[in-house]
Structures are given as structure tokens and as C-alpha cells.
Amino acid sequence: MEVIFLQKESNQVSKQTKLAIFGTAGVAFCGVLVETSMNVTFPTLMRQFNATLSQVQWVTTAYLLAVAATMVIAAYIQSNFKTKTIINIGGIAFVLGGLICAFSPSLSLLLIGRIIQAFGTGFAMPLVFSLIMHQIPFNQQGKFTGTAGMVIAMAPSLGPTYGGLVTQTMSWPIIFWITIPIGTICWLIASFNMPQNQTLHRRSFPLGQFILITLGLVLIALGFNSAGQHGFTNPQFYIPVLVALIAIYGFVKLSAKDSDPLLQLNVFKNSIFAKVLAIYFLIQFVQIGMAFLLPNFAQLALGKDSLVSGMLLLTGSLVSAVLSPLAGNFMDRVGFNKPLVIGALFLLLSTLCFAIFAQHLNVLTIIIFNVFYMIGFSFIFNNSLTFGLQEVTKSQIGDANAIFNTLQQYSGSLGTTIMAVMLATGSRLLPDHNTIHQTLMGNQIAMWTNLGIIIVVIILVISLNRQIKISK
């Protein structure tokens, strides 16, 4: 029997609700952990499957695209199905996909397993924050989002360490054998304690809108992936991107005509929401991009093994684990402005250091600069999600949550793809040089690109800070 908990009017949060949030966040954590742990296995997979970096990086990119496509329909799923059904489907997908990956004898079968696992993450992650926004009192949402977000956000930094340790001491399939039982336990905890957090609203599935937005997301990733091999002036880059933009335009037009669209795009009329979402997208783009870039740089340019390369991000992950719930609690007490400014300054410091020292990085400087980034990330990322969802009406929370989670995953997909393109660009610019010099050049391009993105974030922060003060 489903139990409906109505806790928004009280400061008390039941044990069942806490366990449901914890278990669902655990499933999402396992999904993201596997995603980023596979980044350090790329050199191994390239040798085992006799594949190029551009081919192997689809292990991550295809997964992230599938997650993003699933999250696009999160609002539809949550309005049509019970929360217990949603987490059960997500748990089954995570376990089934993991088993396929663990037994995979080929790159193609590994990709199929990763796509199936993506449905697990795509179902679980939006559900975590939906539970918080519907079950947790307003004055505790920052703390709960920070804590749950910390659990999930630890995964991108822990992943390379975990993947490197397992790959170096055992073999890459063990990555799945370890996470499958953990994910299963989290799934069962969530399922047995899951509340029904809102009234179901049955509606027909807008298939045309889903096809157009999914086509747009996939083609943009394909276009940028092709740029790594053929350059940005090649038709294999700009034709997919052009078709993608047309598809996205068609999605927007169809949504505007539909009385009950796949996503309520009118949330973008709220300029504060739109700016917060842009900041959220961009800092995640850089964070996931560096989770791919730095371990591969360490292996290709510094000659480190997969274990050392993976452990580069561990310190930053631990710092984020401590700071994220504290930053959420800080926002609950003082508002969004101060965490936003503090975080932005640390992000700027980190990316500026990475850009200046791009060709002179070593293990110590990578760890220090990454810690700076994760401090800034912890102050902004989960607080952006909380603040953004608080800025929309109750009827828009489901759609706003779906948009946040979709763009979170898609930013990771693009970040991974474009950082791979940057590394490959080094090879194209220095075709007669060795791998080390090519990687150094590609890394420099990538780091200056990241600095440019964070400068855009700083501009958005200044504008948003002023707008929040005026609205008060």
C-alpha cells in the first residue's frame, strides 16, 4: 500500500522519507560513480577492443545522452506513475545493465549495457529532488538538497579513483560487480520506504516532442564528437549541429501549441530561474569535463598509471563531501547570494590557475587547483538547484526539476565530448610530435576553454546577484 506523507507544513521529517531519499540518492550515486570510473579505463578499453579514443569515449557519452533523454520525460513519468514503480524500474535497469556490462566481450555490448544502466540513473536522480521539494519543509530544503546532492556529486570525483584502483589491481568489469550489490541494496531501501509524493495526473505521451528533443540532444553530441576527428569546419560537425538546432526549434514550437506538453517551457519566462539554470549547467559542464580530462592527461602526458590518475580527484571529492551539506545549511540561513559569490570566486581562481599552468601541471598542482574548483562547486551547484526550484510555482516544480536534471546530465555528456575534442585537437595541430606534446597542447586548449566558460558564469552571477537584491 502506498502511503502519502504530507510534511510541508511541519518541521518533522519521518524516518521513512529520509530512507526513501537516501536509497534513491544511493541508486543515482552508483550510476554516476560507474559513469566517471569508466573514464580512467579508456586506455585499457582502447587496447582490449582495438578502438580509438573517439570510439571508446562513447561508453560515457552514450550513457549520459540516454540519461538526459530519460530525464526529459521525468515530469511526465512522475505525473503518470507511482514513485514506488519509478524507483523499481530504475533499480531493475541499473542491475540488468550492470550485468550486461560485466559480462561484455565487445565494445558494442558494453555500450548497450551502459545505455540500459542509464535508465536507472535517469529514473532515480530526478526522483531524489522531487521527494525533497514535495516532502521536506521549505526551511530545510537547502540542507536536504545539499546532503543528497553531496552523495550524488561525490561520484564524479570518486569515480576516477575507484575506477583506477579497480582497473590497476583487478580488471575493469569488477567496477560493475562491486556497484551492483550496493545499488541493489539502495534500491530496495528506497522501494520499501517510498512515499507517493503527489497526486497522479494521467496524460498522453507527446511522442513527437520527445523524438525532436532527443534527436537534438544526440545530434549535437555526434557533431562535436566528429569535430575531434575531422575539425570544426568539416560537414560532419556542422550538419548534425544544424539539424539538431532545427529539431530543438521544432520541439519548442510543438510545445508552445500543446496544452499539456512534455515540458512546460514557460518556466524560462522567469529570468532568475533561467540564469540559475545556466550557471548550474556551465559549472557541471566544466566539472565533468575535468573529471574526464585530468585522469587522461595524467596517463598520457605525465606517464602515471590508472590508479594514480584516478586518485588525483579524490581530495577534491572529500572536500566537496564535507562542504555540500554545510553550504546548503548556509543558504537556508543567509539566502543564495553569499554562497553564490563565494563559490564563483573559487571557480574563477581554479580555472585561472589551470589555464596559466596548463603545460606545467604535475600531480600536486592538479590536486590543489581541483580542490579550489570543488570548493566553489560545493557552494553553488546544489544550492542553485534548490533556489531555482524555489523560484517557480508548485505546479512547475516537476518540469523545472526535469529540466535541471536533464541539463545536468547533458552538460556532462557535452563536457566529456568536448574535452575529448580538445585533446584530439592537440594531435591535429601537432601531427609530427609525440603523444606527450600533443596532449600538452590539447590540455592547454581545454583549460583556456574552461576559463572562458567560468568567466561567463561570473557575468551571470553578477547579473543574478543584482536581480535577487532588487526582487527583495
Secondary structure, 3 states (H helix, E strand, C coil): CCCCCCCCCCCCCCHHHHHHHHHHHHHHHHHHHHHHHHHHHHHHHHHHHCCCHHHHCHHHHHHHHHHHHHHHCHHHHHHHCCHHHHHHHHHHHHHHHHHHHHCCCCHHHHHHHHHHHHHHHHHHHHHHHHHHHHHCCHHHHHHHHHHHHHHHHHHHHHHHHHHHHHHHHCCCCHHHHHHHHHHHHHHHHHHHHCCCCCCCCCCCCCHHHHHHHHHHHHHHHHHHHHHHHHCCCCHHHHHHHHHHHHHHHHHHHHHHHCCCCCCCHHHHHCHHHHHHHHHHHHHHHHHHHHHHHHHHHHHHCCCCCHHHHHHCCHHHHHHHHHHHHHHHHHHHHHCCHHHHHHHHHHHHHHHHHHHHCHHHCCHHHHHHHHHHHHHHHHHHHHHHHHHHHHCCCHHHHHHHHHHHHHHHHHHHHHHHHHHHHHHHHHHHHCCCCCHHHHHHHHHHHHHHHHHHHHHHHHHHHHHHHHHHHHHC
